[in-house]
Amino acid sequence: MARSIGNAKLKAARQAAGYSSQEALAEALKHAAPQVGIRGLHVSVRQVRRWESANPPWPQPDHQRVLVHLLGQSMDELGFTPPWSGDSHTEHADSTPRRTAASGTAAAIGLAAPPLPTAKAASQPATVGADFATITAAHRRLYWSVEPAQLHSAVVEHARLGTSLMAETAGASRVTLAAALAESYLLAGRIEFFDQQKPDAASNSFVRALQAAGEADDALLGSAILAHTAFIPGWAGRKEDAEERMAAARAYARRGPAPAALWAWLDAVEAECETRCGDTRTALRLISHAEDVLKEGPEGRVPAWMDWFSPVRLAAFKGNTQLVAGHISQARETLMAVLDQLPADHGKQRTIVLGDLAAVEAAAENVEEACRWAGEALNQLSITWYATGMDRIRDVRKKLHQWRNEPSVRELDDRMYGWGATVSGLQR
């Protein structure tokens, strides 16, 4: 008999919010209670353990208020079913806990939420998981070329469909569907964070992705999702929060077992967070370790969804960190090598590398070269928009402020602030 995974939704929400243990959540709930006007709330580790069990009891009203406030999701989205609904958390034959499917997805994107689907025996054909996964894989490939705003709406609607289908599947088909649903929500969160610069929306998507990965019991996908959640505090300079989420991501990877590429990418993610938090020494050490892992680490099949990482992308991480650390000549050499090796269809990463090369020349006070690289980056952005890439160019322009009257800088301004570029930037 397959082992029960308990209330995966609450566990995923807890971990995505940065609470690595049930004890940490219990303490956080007690401290958050006064924020919603509740004094002296008692929450024990045993109570949290019961909530994360396969048959979680319906929490008391005060507990409900604080759970929703702290974790930002409804009781249904946290895996609870009210006792008056007539839909208890009984086990299916495959030991998968029966729960009401999440319905908050549509509301999260500003649409009227449909009624929750009624939990029932598997009513979809056995192929539904594979069929859903086929579309998820197509979205994954389209991410590298399609306008993010256009793709995002399709991915979110697809995820919404998958959420509904979860109530109508069982067995192996349900596992396949859950894994594909997790990947869809992960992609939605990636677009929201990297392309649309909406960290709050991305956080919600990552939580739902982690919940679905829990339903699939896919530890490697869970590790990747948790590492993505680390970007949010990491880019905001909250080092301890980022480190805690990375610790959770590594714990999931150990359950894999994970291939060398995943371990190296985890190092790269943590290195980027450390760089943005000002600790370039630790970041460079992590990147060096990642390089060693790729050379000598455990071989294994790299998951198809992990198409955002390769040795050349690790080198791009390294070049940016060298730049931030002030190792200008090393950064130039690294980034030039990356540009030569980067596949032609990796437009988004190309924008980042071009922007970093512009920043290298700005740091070296090579104004014309900095503007030339920034112009190349703008050319790439006109083909494949990437908000993170545009941020790189804006940062370069700030560094060129003292040379604002130079012809090359004025020409760059004309390109950055033309009618089309300005309106596009405001819309994004």
C-alpha positions in Angstrom: 0.0 0.0 0.0 1.3 3.5 -0.9 2.2 5.5 2.1 0.0 8.4 3.1 1.6 11.9 2.7 -0.7 13.6 5.1 -2.0 17.1 4.7 0.5 18.1 1.9 -1.2 21.4 1.4 -0.6 22.7 4.9 2.9 21.3 5.0 3.7 22.9 1.7 2.3 26.3 2.8 4.3 26.1 6.0 7.6 25.3 4.3 7.0 27.9 1.5 6.4 30.5 4.2 9.8 29.7 5.7 8.8 27.6 8.7 11.0 24.6 8.4 9.4 22.7 11.3 6.0 22.2 13.0 7.4 23.8 16.1 8.4 26.9 14.1 4.9 27.2 12.8 3.3 26.8 16.2 5.5 29.6 17.6 4.8 31.8 14.6 1.0 31.3 15.1 1.2 32.3 18.7 3.2 35.5 17.9 0.8 36.3 14.9 -2.4 36.0 17.0 -2.3 39.5 18.5 -2.1 40.9 14.9 -5.7 39.8 14.3 -6.9 40.7 17.8 -6.5 37.3 19.5 -4.7 37.2 22.8 -3.2 34.2 24.6 -3.7 31.8 21.7 -2.4 28.3 22.6 -0.9 26.3 19.7 1.1 23.1 20.5 3.4 21.2 18.2 1.0 18.2 18.7 -1.8 20.3 17.3 0.2 21.3 14.2 1.1 17.6 13.8 -2.6 16.7 13.8 -3.3 19.4 11.3 -0.6 17.9 9.0 -2.0 14.4 9.3 -3.9 12.5 6.7 -7.2 13.3 8.4 -6.7 16.8 9.9 -9.4 18.0 12.3 -11.3 21.2 11.6 -9.5 23.9 13.6 -11.1 26.1 16.1 -12.3 29.6 14.9 -9.3 31.5 16.4 -6.9 29.0 15.0 -8.5 29.4 11.6 -8.2 33.2 11.6 -4.5 33.0 12.5 -3.7 30.3 10.0 -5.3 32.2 7.2 -3.6 35.4 8.3 -0.1 33.9 8.6 -0.1 31.7 5.6 -2.2 33.8 3.2 -4.5 31.0 2.0 -8.0 29.9 2.8 -8.8 26.9 5.0 -9.6 24.8 1.9 -6.3 25.7 0.2 -4.6 24.6 3.4 -6.1 21.2 3.1 -9.0 21.4 5.6 -12.6 20.4 5.0 -15.4 21.7 7.3 -17.3 18.9 9.1 -20.6 20.1 7.9 -19.7 19.7 4.2 -20.3 16.0 4.3 -16.9 15.4 2.7 -14.6 14.0 5.3 -11.0 13.3 4.8 -11.4 9.5 4.2 -8.8 7.6 2.4 -9.2 6.3 -1.2 -8.1 2.8 -2.0 -4.7 4.2 -3.1 -4.3 5.9 0.3 -4.4 9.4 -1.2 -6.1 11.7 1.3 -9.4 12.9 -0.2 -9.7 16.7 -0.1 -11.7 19.4 -1.8 -9.7 20.8 -4.7 -8.3 24.3 -4.3 -10.5 27.1 -5.8 -8.5 30.1 -4.9 -6.5 30.1 -8.1 -9.0 32.1 -10.2 -9.5 34.6 -7.4 -5.7 35.1 -7.2 -5.7 36.3 -10.8 -8.6 38.6 -10.4 -11.4 36.4 -11.8 -14.5 35.1 -10.1 -13.8 31.9 -8.4 -15.9 28.9 -9.6 -17.7 26.6 -7.1 -15.4 24.0 -5.6 -15.6 20.7 -7.5 -17.3 17.9 -5.6 -14.8 15.3 -4.5 -15.7 12.0 -6.1 -14.4 8.7 -7.4 -12.1 8.9 -10.4 -14.3 10.0 -13.3 -11.6 11.0 -15.7 -10.0 8.5 -18.1 -6.6 7.0 -17.1 -4.9 9.2 -19.7 -5.9 12.5 -18.2 -2.7 12.9 -16.3 -0.5 12.3 -19.3 -2.7 14.5 -21.5 -2.5 17.4 -19.0 1.3 16.8 -18.8 1.7 17.1 -22.5 0.3 20.7 -22.5 2.5 21.5 -19.4 5.6 20.4 -21.4 4.5 22.6 -24.3 4.2 25.6 -22.0 7.7 24.9 -20.7 9.2 25.1 -24.2 7.1 28.1 -25.1 8.5 30.1 -22.1 11.7 30.8 -23.9 10.1 32.5 -26.9 6.5 33.6 -26.2 5.6 37.0 -24.8 5.4 36.5 -21.0 2.1 38.2 -20.5 0.5 36.1 -23.2 1.9 32.8 -21.9 1.1 33.6 -18.3 -2.6 33.7 -18.8 -2.5 30.4 -20.7 -0.4 28.7 -18.0 -2.6 30.0 -15.1 -5.8 28.8 -16.9 -4.1 25.4 -17.5 -3.2 25.2 -13.8 -6.8 26.1 -12.9 -8.0 23.2 -15.0 -5.6 20.9 -13.4 -6.7 21.9 -9.9 -10.2 21.0 -10.8 -9.2 17.7 -12.3 -7.4 16.7 -9.2 -10.8 15.9 -7.6 -11.6 13.5 -10.4 -8.5 11.4 -10.6 -7.0 8.6 -8.6 -4.0 6.3 -8.6 -1.1 6.7 -11.0 -3.1 9.2 -13.1 -3.5 11.4 -10.1 0.2 11.3 -9.4 1.1 12.2 -13.0 -1.5 15.0 -12.9 -0.2 16.4 -9.6 3.4 16.5 -10.9 2.4 18.3 -14.1 0.2 20.7 -12.1 3.2 21.5 -9.8 5.3 22.3 -12.8 2.5 24.5 -14.3 2.3 26.6 -11.0 6.1 26.7 -10.9 6.2 28.2 -14.4 3.5 30.7 -13.5 5.5 31.7 -10.5 8.7 32.1 -12.6 6.9 34.3 -15.1 5.4 36.4 -12.2 8.8 36.8 -10.5 11.3 37.1 -13.3 9.2 38.5 -16.1 6.5 40.5 -14.4 8.3 41.5 -11.2 5.3 40.5 -9.0 6.9 38.7 -6.0 3.7 38.4 -4.0 1.9 36.7 -6.9 4.9 34.5 -7.5 4.9 33.5 -3.8 1.3 32.3 -4.1 2.0 30.3 -7.2 5.1 28.7 -5.6 3.0 27.6 -2.6 0.4 26.0 -4.9 3.2 24.4 -6.8 4.7 22.9 -3.6 1.3 21.6 -2.6 0.8 19.8 -5.9 4.4 18.4 -5.7 3.5 17.1 -2.3 0.4 15.3 -3.7 2.8 13.8 -6.3 5.3 13.0 -3.6 8.0 14.4 -6.0 10.9 15.4 -3.8 13.1 16.8 -6.6 10.3 19.0 -7.9 9.6 20.1 -4.4 13.3 21.0 -4.0 13.2 23.1 -7.2 10.1 24.9 -6.0 11.5 25.7 -2.6 14.7 27.0 -4.1 12.6 29.4 -6.3 10.9 30.6 -3.1 14.4 31.6 -1.8 14.7 34.1 -4.7 12.0 36.2 -3.2 13.7 37.1 0.2 17.1 36.8 -1.4 16.4 39.6 -3.9 14.9 41.7 -1.2 18.1 41.4 0.9 16.6 39.1 3.6 19.6 36.7 3.8 18.4 34.5 6.7 15.0 33.9 5.1 16.7 32.9 1.9 19.1 30.6 3.6 16.4 28.9 5.5 14.4 28.2 2.3 17.6 26.9 0.7 18.1 24.5 3.6 14.7 23.1 3.0 15.4 22.8 -0.7 18.5 20.8 0.0 16.7 18.6 2.4 14.2 17.7 -0.3 17.0 17.1 -2.8 18.6 14.6 -0.4 15.4 12.5 -0.7 15.8 12.3 -4.5 18.5 11.3 -4.9 19.3 14.4 -6.9 21.5 14.5 -10.0 24.6 16.6 -10.0 22.9 19.3 -12.1 20.3 19.9 -9.4 22.9 20.2 -6.7 24.9 22.6 -8.7 21.9 24.7 -9.5 21.0 24.9 -5.8 24.5 26.2 -5.2 23.9 28.8 -8.0 20.6 29.9 -6.5 22.1 30.4 -3.1 25.1 32.2 -4.7 22.8 34.7 -6.4 20.9 35.3 -3.1 24.2 35.8 -1.3 25.4 38.2 -4.0 22.3 40.3 -3.7 22.7 40.3 0.1 26.2 41.6 -0.3 28.2 38.5 0.5 30.1 37.9 -2.7 32.9 35.9 -1.0 30.4 33.2 0.1 28.7 33.4 -3.3 32.0 32.7 -5.2 32.7 29.8 -2.9 29.3 28.3 -3.7 29.9 28.7 -7.4 33.3 27.0 -7.2 31.6 24.2 -5.4 28.9 24.0 -8.1 31.6 23.7 -10.7 33.2 20.8 -8.8 29.9 19.1 -8.5 29.2 19.3 -12.2 32.6 17.7 -12.8 32.6 15.0 -10.1 29.1 14.9 -8.7 26.5 12.1 -8.8 25.3 11.4 -12.3 21.6 10.9 -12.8 18.8 11.8 -15.1 18.1 15.5 -15.1 14.3 16.1 -14.9 12.8 17.5 -18.1 11.4 20.5 -16.3 14.9 21.6 -15.3 15.6 23.4 -18.5 16.7 26.6 -16.9 20.2 25.4 -16.0 23.4 24.2 -17.7 27.2 24.7 -17.2 27.1 27.8 -19.4 24.4 29.3 -17.2 26.4 28.5 -14.1 29.2 30.5 -15.7 26.8 33.4 -16.2 26.0 33.3 -12.5 29.7 33.4 -11.9 30.3 36.4 -14.2 27.7 38.5 -12.4 29.1 37.6 -9.0 32.6 38.6 -10.1 31.2 41.9 -11.4 29.5 42.7 -8.1 32.6 41.6 -6.2 34.6 44.2 -8.3 36.7 41.5 -10.1 36.2 43.4 -13.4 38.7 41.7 -15.7 37.7 38.3 -14.5 34.0 39.1 -15.0 34.7 40.4 -18.5 36.6 37.2 -19.4 33.9 34.9 -17.9 31.0 36.7 -19.5 32.6 36.9 -23.0 33.1 33.1 -22.8 29.4 32.7 -21.8 28.3 34.8 -24.7 30.3 32.7 -27.2 28.8 29.4 -25.7 25.2 30.5 -25.2 22.8 28.8 -27.6 21.2 31.2 -30.1 17.7 30.5 -28.8 18.4 31.4 -25.2 17.3 35.0 -25.7 16.4 35.8 -22.1 19.8 34.7 -20.7 21.5 36.5 -23.6 19.9 39.8 -22.4 21.3 39.2 -18.9 24.8 38.5 -20.2 24.8 41.5 -22.5 23.6 43.7 -19.6 26.3 42.4 -17.3 28.9 43.1 -20.0 27.6 46.6 -20.2 28.0 46.9 -16.4 31.5 45.6 -16.6 32.5 48.3 -19.1 30.7 51.0 -17.1 32.6 49.9 -14.0 35.8 50.2 -16.1 34.7 53.6 -17.3 34.6 52.5 -20.9 31.6 54.5 -21.7 31.2 53.8 -25.4 31.7 50.1 -24.9 29.1 50.1 -22.0 26.6 51.8 -24.3 27.3 49.4 -27.1 26.6 46.4 -25.0 23.5 48.0 -23.5 22.3 48.6 -27.0 22.9 45.0 -27.9 20.8 44.1 -24.9 18.0 46.4 -26.0 18.1 44.7 -29.4 17.6 41.3 -27.7 14.8 42.7 -25.6 13.0 43.8 -28.7 12.9 40.1 -29.7 12.4 38.5 -26.3 11.2 40.7 -23.5 12.6 40.0 -20.0 11.9 42.3 -17.1 15.0 41.1 -15.2 17.1 41.9 -18.3 15.7 45.4 -18.5 16.6 46.0 -14.9 20.2 45.2 -15.8 20.1 47.9 -18.5 18.6 50.5 -16.1 21.3 49.7 -13.6 23.9 50.3 -16.2 22.4 53.7 -17.2 22.5 54.8 -13.5 26.2 54.0 -13.5 26.7 56.2 -16.6 25.0 59.2 -15.1 28.2 61.3 -14.8 28.7 60.9 -18.5 25.1 61.7 -19.4 26.1 64.4 -21.9 28.3 62.1 -23.9 26.9 61.3 -27.4 26.9 57.5 -26.8 24.9 57.9 -23.5 22.4 60.3 -25.2 21.9 57.8 -28.0 21.3 55.1 -25.3 18.7 57.4 -23.7 17.0 57.9 -27.0 16.6 54.2 -27.4 15.6 53.5 -23.8 13.0 56.4 -23.6 11.5 56.4 -27.1 7.7 56.4 -27.2 7.4 52.6 -27.8 9.9 51.7 -25.1 8.5 54.1 -22.5 4.9 53.0 -23.0 6.0 49.3 -23.0 8.0 49.8 -19.8 5.0 51.5 -18.0 2.6 48.7 -19.1 5.0 46.1 -17.8 
